[in-house]
């Protein structure tokens, strides 16, 4: 079984929390499934859950280099140099990243739901949207990549993992694929 979940902002990618914070258990009723990959608490979007260990391994193992696509709202306006750096691969503390596919978008996608709470707004600091695809899955990688090129991430929404897309799932909604 494979479950596609639109993980809301502020939800932990685990089923329990001693501090009472929102978890996957608030949105997934199926038993004996676990996340195949992670999204940090401040990120939103597509999270895959499964009861199939081999499938989870194919999704998460870096050797399989599954594409992961994100919508990224950044602080600042990306210039050609920043986009070229992301496309070439960025040097991070834990080593260089693989090249990313990145496109500057004309604005916030119309279909995107509002975030709760909203992203901070500053009159004098412009923001921009990128669509960014990576084939790795390091801890907070997209946030670290955009920061390395001078574009701190304000909002991060994963829209695709491999062949699986978020589609029209709204925050907190899930879809079960019986045979993945």
C-alpha positions in Angstrom: 0.0 0.0 0.0 1.2 3.5 -0.8 -0.4 6.6 0.7 0.0 10.1 -0.8 -0.4 12.7 1.9 -0.4 16.5 1.6 1.5 17.2 4.9 0.4 20.5 6.3 2.8 23.1 7.7 3.7 22.5 11.3 3.1 18.7 11.3 5.9 16.4 12.4 6.8 13.4 10.1 6.2 10.9 12.9 3.2 9.4 14.5 3.8 10.3 18.2 5.2 13.3 20.0 5.7 13.7 23.7 5.2 17.4 23.5 1.7 17.1 21.9 2.6 18.7 18.6 0.7 17.8 15.5 1.8 14.5 13.9 1.0 12.2 11.0 -1.4 10.4 13.3 -3.7 13.5 13.1 -4.0 12.9 9.3 -3.4 9.2 8.6 -5.8 6.5 9.9 -4.1 3.5 8.3 -2.1 1.3 10.7 1.4 -0.1 10.2 2.6 2.5 7.7 5.6 4.7 7.9 7.0 7.7 6.0 9.1 6.9 3.0 11.2 10.0 3.3 10.7 13.1 5.4 9.6 16.7 5.3 10.6 18.9 8.2 8.0 20.5 10.4 8.2 23.8 8.5 7.7 22.2 5.0 4.5 21.2 3.3 3.3 19.0 0.6 3.7 15.5 -0.7 4.7 12.9 1.7 4.6 9.2 0.8 3.8 6.5 3.4 3.9 2.8 2.9 3.7 -0.6 4.7 6.2 -2.0 2.1 9.8 -1.9 3.2 11.2 -2.6 -0.3 9.1 0.2 -1.8 10.3 2.6 1.0 13.9 1.7 0.2 13.4 2.4 -3.5 11.9 5.8 -2.7 14.5 6.9 -0.1 17.8 5.2 -1.1 20.0 7.9 -2.6 21.3 5.4 -5.2 17.9 5.4 -6.8 18.1 9.2 -7.2 14.3 9.8 -7.2 13.4 13.2 -8.5 11.8 15.4 -5.8 10.2 18.6 -7.0 9.5 21.6 -4.8 7.9 25.0 -5.0 10.1 27.4 -3.1 9.3 30.9 -2.0 12.6 32.7 -1.5 13.5 36.1 0.0 15.0 38.2 -2.7 14.9 38.1 -6.5 17.0 35.3 -8.1 19.5 36.5 -10.6 21.1 34.5 -13.4 24.1 33.8 -11.3 22.1 32.3 -8.4 20.1 30.1 -10.8 23.2 29.0 -12.6 24.8 28.0 -9.2 21.8 25.9 -8.3 21.8 24.3 -11.7 25.5 23.5 -11.4 25.3 22.2 -7.8 26.0 24.1 -4.6 28.8 23.5 -2.1 27.4 22.8 1.3 29.2 22.0 4.6 28.6 18.3 3.9 29.9 18.5 0.4 28.6 19.5 -3.1 25.1 18.9 -4.1 24.2 17.3 -7.4 23.0 19.8 -10.1 19.3 20.8 -9.6 16.7 21.7 -12.2 15.4 25.1 -11.4 13.0 27.5 -13.0 12.0 31.0 -11.8 8.2 31.3 -11.8 6.3 34.4 -12.7 4.6 34.4 -9.2 2.9 32.2 -6.7 1.0 29.4 -8.4 -2.8 30.1 -8.5 -3.7 26.6 -7.2 -1.5 26.9 -4.1 -3.4 27.1 -0.8 -2.7 29.8 1.8 -0.3 28.8 4.5 -1.4 28.9 8.1 0.3 30.9 9.6 1.1 33.1 6.7 4.7 33.7 5.6 6.1 36.9 7.1 5.7 39.9 4.8 8.2 42.7 4.5 7.4 45.7 2.3 11.0 46.4 1.4 12.1 42.8 0.7 10.8 41.2 -2.5 10.1 37.5 -2.7 10.1 35.1 -5.6 9.0 31.6 -6.5 11.2 28.8 -7.9 10.4 25.3 -9.0 13.4 23.2 -8.0 14.0 19.5 -8.6 16.7 17.6 -6.8 17.8 13.9 -6.8 19.2 13.7 -3.3 17.5 14.0 0.1 19.9 15.5 2.5 18.6 17.1 5.7 17.0 20.5 4.9 18.8 20.4 1.5 16.7 22.8 -0.5 16.7 25.4 2.3 20.5 25.1 2.6 20.9 25.3 -1.2 18.9 28.5 -1.6 20.6 30.1 1.4 24.0 29.3 -0.1 23.1 31.4 -3.2 21.7 34.3 -1.1 18.0 33.4 -1.3 16.7 32.2 2.0 13.7 29.9 1.8 10.4 31.3 3.2 8.1 28.6 2.1 8.8 25.1 0.8 6.1 22.8 -0.7 7.0 19.4 -2.2 4.8 18.7 -5.3 6.4 15.5 -6.6 8.4 12.4 -5.6 9.4 10.3 -8.6 6.2 9.4 -10.5 3.9 10.5 -7.7 2.5 14.0 -7.7 0.6 16.0 -5.2 -2.2 16.7 -7.6 -5.3 18.3 -6.1 -4.8 17.0 -2.5 -5.4 19.8 0.0 -3.4 20.1 3.3 -4.2 17.1 5.5 -5.9 15.1 2.7 -4.5 11.7 1.6 -5.0 9.2 -1.2 -4.4 5.5 -0.9 -2.9 3.7 -3.9 -3.5 0.0 -3.2 -0.8 -1.4 -5.6 2.1 1.0 -5.9 
